[in-house]
């Protein structure tokens, strides 16, 4: 069962950078979700999808996968781009 290692992104509702240095390990879904006929909620029998492990660094997550024989894929964090804009630019 392959796993995905990525850095936790900043929430759209937060202005600070709290908990953005955390790296997460999630397992790839083994089967597709299907709607429950009674309620209509999407679900599957894959319990590994519920597991999320957090680590201090990507190297710690890699070491965990190597120790336990888990194949993994590290997703690089996209570079942060800032759009510098002054309030006066609204009136040009």
N, C-alpha and C positions, 0 to 999 in steps of 0.2 A: 504494500500500500504506500504509494508515494505521498510525500508531504510537501508543503509550500512554506517557505520561510520568508517573511517580509517585515518591514518596519511599520509600526502602527502609525497611520496617518492622523493628521490633525482633524479634529471634528469641525464641521462647518460652523457650529454654533459657539466655538471657543476662540478667544483672541490670543490666548497664551500658548505656550508650548509644553504644557504639562503632559506627561506620559507619552511624548512623541519619540523618546529615545528607546522605547521598549520594542523588542523584536518578538514576533509571534510565530508559532509553528502550528499550522493547521493541516489536517489530512485532506487529500483530494477525495471528492465523493466517489464511492464505489458503484453506486447505482443512481438512476434518475429518480427524482421525486415524482410521485403521482398523487392525484387528488383522492381524498377519502370519500367514498360514495355517500356516507351519511352526513358529514359536516362540510365537505368541500375543501378542507384544509389540505395543504400540500405536505406530504411526509414520505419517509422511506424507512426501510429496516436497517439502514447503515448507522450504527452507533458511533463510529469513529468520527463522523462529521461534527459531533457535539464537543469533541476534545479540542481545546485551545490551550497551548502552553506558552508562557511568556518567559523571555530570557533577557539578560542585561545587554548581550551583544550577539551579533550574527555568528561569531566564532563559538560561543557557548551553545547555540542551537545546533550548529554543525557537529560539534563534539557529542552532543546528546544523540543525534541521529546516527553517527558513526558507532557509538557504543551499543546502540540497540538495533543496529542493522536496518535502519529505515532509509530508503532512497529519498532524496530531497532535491528541491529546486529553489534556489535563492532568487527572489524577485528584487531587483535593484530599485532603490528609492529614486524617483524622478527628481531632477534638480529644481530647487525653489526659484521661482522667478518673481521679482517684485516690479510692480508697475508704479513708478514714482510719478506722482501727479500732485500739483498744487491746486488749491481751491480756486485760484485766479484763472486756471485753465478752463474752467466752466464758462467763462464770460468772453472768450476769444472768438 
